C-alpha cells in the first residue's frame, strides 16, 4: 500500500516538470520570434493543447497545423528532427529542452 502511495505522489511531479520545460521553451521561442505571430505546427503535435494554451497566453502566438509551410517559423518536438515541407527550414538552436524551432531560409533567387 505505501509503495503505491509513493508512486502516485511522484507521478504528478514528473508531469509538472514536463509542463515547466514546455513553458520554458515556449517563453524562449516567443522571445525569439516575437509576439502576435503565427508559427507552423506539424500534424503530430496538432492535439497538444498545452502548446496552444502557452503560446496564446504568453505571447498571443497562434499555432497552425493546416498550412505549416506558409509560416516563417515551425516548431517540432526535439525527438522529431525531420520536418517535411516544400520550403527549406533551418534549425535555430536557442537552447530549448523539448521543442525545436526552425526558421524558413531566405530564397537565393535573383
N, C-alpha and C positions, 0 to 999 in steps of 0.2 A: 504494500500500500504506500509506504513512504517513497519508494522508487518512482511510482507514477506521479506522485505529487511534485517531486523534484523535476521530473521530466516535463511536466506541464508548465512549471514555473520558468523553465529555460526556453521553451519554445517561443513565447511572445517576445522575449529579449532578442532572439535571433531575427524575428520579423521586424522588430523596431530598428535593429541595426541596419537591415537592408533598406528600410524606408529612409533612414537617416542618410545612408550612402546615396540613394536616389535623389534625395533633397539636396545634398551637397553637389552632386553632378548637375542637377537642374539649375541651381544658382550659378554655377561656373559657366554653364552653357549660355544662360541668359546674359551674364556679364560679357561674354564673348560676342554673341550675335546681336545683342540689343533687345530692348523691349518692343512690344507691339509688332511682332514679326510672325511669320508662318514658317514652320520647319516641316520638312518631309519626314514621314514615319513609315518604315517598312510594314507590310501586311502582318508579319509575325508579331508585331507589337500593337496592332490595332485595338485589341481588347485590354490593354494595360491602362486602366482608368486612372491609376495613381499618377502616371506621366501627364495625362491631360490635366488633372487637377493641379499638380505642382506647377507646370508651365503656365497655366492660366492664372493661378493665384499670385505667383511671384514675379511674373513679367508680362502678363497679358499676351502670352505667346500661344498661338494656335498650332495644333499638330494635324497634318493632312496625310492620310494614308491612301487616298484615291489618286492624287496627282503628284506623287512623290518627286518625279523628275522636274516639276515646274518650279521648284524652290532652290534658293541659293544654298541652303543648308539641309542636311539629312542627319538624323540620329539613328543609332542602332545599338543593340546590346554589344558589350565588349567581346563576348564569345562568338559573335556572328560578324566577322570582319568583312564578309563579301556582300557588297551591295550591287544588285544587278539593275542598272538603269542605262538608258541610251547615252546620256552625257557622262563625262568622267568627273568623278568626285575625288578630292584629295583628303586624306586623313588629317585632321587637325588634332594634335596631341596637346590637350590642355590639362593633363593630369587628373582625369576623372577615374572613378572606381568601377562603375557598372555600365555607363553609357558612353558610346563613342560618337564624336562629332565629325562630320565630313562637310567640306565646302566645295561647291562647284568650281571647277577650274575655268579660268578665262579662256575664251576661244582665241586661237592664234591666227585667225583669218585676216587677210589684208583689208 
